[in-house]
Amino acid sequence: MINEFKNKKEFQEEFKRRIIERYGRSIEQAHITEKYMVLGEMVRDYASVHWNDSKNAIAEKKSKQMYYFSMEFLMGRLLTNNLMNLGIYDLVKEGLADLDLDINELENLESDAGLGNGGLGRLAACFLDSLASLNLPGNGNCIRYEYGLFKQKIVNNEQVEVPDQWLSLGNVWEVRKPKHAVNVKFGGHVDMWMGEDGKAVVNHVPSLVVRAVPYDVPVVGYDTKLTNTLRLWSAEVADDACDAANLNEYVNEVREICRNVYPDDSTEHGKLLRLKQQYFFVAAGLNNIIDAHLRVYGTLDNFAEMNAIQLNDTHPVLCIPEMMRILLDDFRYEWDDAWKIVTETMAYTNHTVLSEALEKWPIQYVQDLLPRIYMIIEEIDRRFKYACSHDLGRSDLMNECCVIKDGQVHMANLAIIGSHSVNGVAALHTKILKEDVMKNFNDLYPGKFNNKTNGITHRRWLLYSNPQLTQLLEKTIGPAFKKHPEKLEDLMKYVDNSEVQKKFMDVKMERKKILAKYIKDTLNIDIDVNSIFDVQAKRLHAYKRQLLNVMNIIHLYFRMKADPNFRIYPRTFIFAAKAAPSYTFAKEVIKLIHCVADKVNNDSDINRYMKVVFIPNYGVSIAEILMNAADVSEQISTAGKEASGTGNMKFMMNGAITLGTMDGANVEIVERVGYENAEIFGLRADDVALIRHENSYDVWKKYNQNGDIQKVVNSLVDSTFSNDPRDFKQIYNELMFKNDEYLLLADFEAYVHAQGNIEQRYRNAEAWARMCLINIAQSGYFSSDRTIHEYARDIWNIKPVTVK
Ligand SMILES: *Cc1c(COP(=O)(O)O)cnc(C)c1O
């Protein structure tokens, strides 16, 4: 078997041989999915050689390793990424072409690995790519969900959720590792007695034991042999774990744990299963890392020197009490010694300031499901309170900051207390954490809080998904930016070059045509590639304000209907967004977008100037054709609410203009490109804070002052867009009877004005192209390579490893 084929010929021979060997069919007879599987396996085996070398190199050098614990990894497809990172894409593409196979057709057979909801999960995936590409030993830990995030279909203008069977063809990238399986215990009770050493001996008698089996996915870096591991845990039945009478019940209980991605990234539902998922992958992952450490060092005393654990949001925060449990109960450490190891190992990333998204668990849940863990959390809480009134001398902050209060376990508080680092994900977000949401903690632990502005891997989001732009950049500034994205800044020398401007517009046109074809093929909608492509693609959430975008569309529609002399520059408004299944408001917005689209797109007075398109099933693969076709990037969240955003960075890197509020990383985008190369509008975060503080906002006042607003708001409930009087009632109520929590009416005029500016600016093609080029040139900062470099230096203290 040839794993590392050196040339086209070797690749072809091996490909043909493997098809016969695996399927007993010749290449002519084999089904296309069989060809895909064999190609994928060949790429994985190719990477496996490096994988093995990497493990050896890390073991030999005793390198410190980092483990990124995340409930979500929104990986998308891996075939193109892996072929490109391995540097064998062209070889394979040509080898396949000689065999009459189109590599794109095989690429499209791969299912997205949609093991996540949105930005948080995609960030984890970008981080893995950067870690490997920077030669840093850093691995992922997650759950092997049987179904990814639901697939979105639109039926009668409404979102319908369909299971995402991403494993139906099998997953070519994973390797099952039963030898690393561990048991995870739930429920039951805890027996304790005094041991001979004077410390408590603890015996947890569980009511449920689950076997956690890892599936490893190699993470290959760009132009390097270092190959890291994404470890996905699957729940299986444990030997002798239950009596035959309850067999079915037991099997179902086990199955359920890894069935689904929790389909909501901001609010709380279906709690107990979620808690089970969290402990399941935390306990399995952590025990595994500890075993590996012990095999090499025989002690856990130096654990924190050799291992760093990053907690991606509060979902994996049970790592903290679980590691305490292992050190105390299994290895008989003293509390203080154990606590030192744990806090020096753990670091926590906060992703949101939305209070409804800060995880809290009712005490009873934790106590019933994880009795020993709960005891440890209680002790952490007790010692924290003691420290507050003694060492820290701030008993005034004790009740605010403690872990257990109001009958609930506060996970963010546990995370902050049990970690040596707490980071926000954009400068503004970190500032809000330090000065407002977590001010008390920042006072208690000065220096613990730090900022790590998010990033995106420029490999997937520029080099691979936009080869046309990559080629233009390479011709203009040379190839250095591929390995050193900050070198994109060399493009600044060419922003006034009219030839480069024109070539950029040609590239953009090509990308717009590719998207237009996709829209025609999947939705049968014709769109004008000469219109402005105005894109808002992200999860549907009230704070992201897709509704504000729709309100402007409705407003423009009314204006054009009322005044035949008023016509806008042709514009295609494109939306893509999944709504959490139980989030009725968000689902109503999706319906509204469709109803407005029906009206606008079928109105022959208007549809030459304006079309509205909703692309269903937004995910990584859709994003890869959507971001790079955009002229305008809609980033219009209520200021202070979007922690960072990463969609904004993908658009910027592909030469779209940010139409946005001063929120999240938009602030840092504007800092780099300048106000004149973005379109910024609306209330600032401190304006919003002041309005809240003074309680001074009155939506009816806004409504009564502005006739345009009245027309738009009234149209929601006067059967303009739907004959069913129940439709859009909730939207109307949120705006008018809940005082417009996200301040849409407050920002409406400014937004309409900004949209008008966009149009004026687009009419000047040279100036527009110049602006896009400046955005591309300044986007290198937002490569996740920069972000990971900062984490590695400031938080993890990990160093590059060379693999020979
Ligand atoms: C980048 C990305 C996101 C994050 O988008 P935001 O605009 O930052 O919320 C969500 N989903 C997918 C599939 C992405 O690629």
The ligand as a Tripos MOL2 file, in Angstrom:
@<TRIPOS>MOLECULE
LIG
   15    15     1     0     0
SMALL
NO_CHARGES

@<TRIPOS>ATOM
      1 C1        -18.5970   32.4810   10.2560 C.3       1 LIG1
      2 C2        -19.8270   31.7060   10.4730 C.ar      1 LIG1
      3 C3        -20.7340   32.0850   11.4600 C.ar      1 LIG1
      4 C4        -20.5410   33.3000   12.3280 C.3       1 LIG1
      5 O1        -21.1850   34.3960   11.7360 O.3       1 LIG1
      6 P1        -21.4250   35.7740   12.5500 P.3       1 LIG1
      7 O2        -21.8330   36.7190   11.4810 O.co2     1 LIG1
      8 O3        -20.1070   36.1270   13.1360 O.co2     1 LIG1
      9 O4        -22.4630   35.5060   13.5330 O.co2     1 LIG1
     10 C5        -21.8690   31.3350   11.6250 C.ar      1 LIG1
     11 N1        -22.1240   30.2640   10.8610 N.ar      1 LIG1
     12 C6        -21.2790   29.8640    9.8870 C.ar      1 LIG1
     13 C7        -21.6060   28.6740    9.0680 C.3       1 LIG1
     14 C8        -20.1000   30.5690    9.6590 C.ar      1 LIG1
     15 O5        -19.2620   30.1600    8.6940 O.3       1 LIG1
@<TRIPOS>BOND
     1     1     2 1
     2     2     3 ar
     3     2    14 ar
     4     3     4 1
     5     3    10 ar
     6     4     5 1
     7     5     6 1
     8     6     7 2
     9     6     8 1
    10     6     9 1
    11    10    11 ar
    12    11    12 ar
    13    12    13 1
    14    12    14 ar
    15    14    15 1
@<TRIPOS>SUBSTRUCTURE
     1 LIG1         1 GROUP 0 **** ****
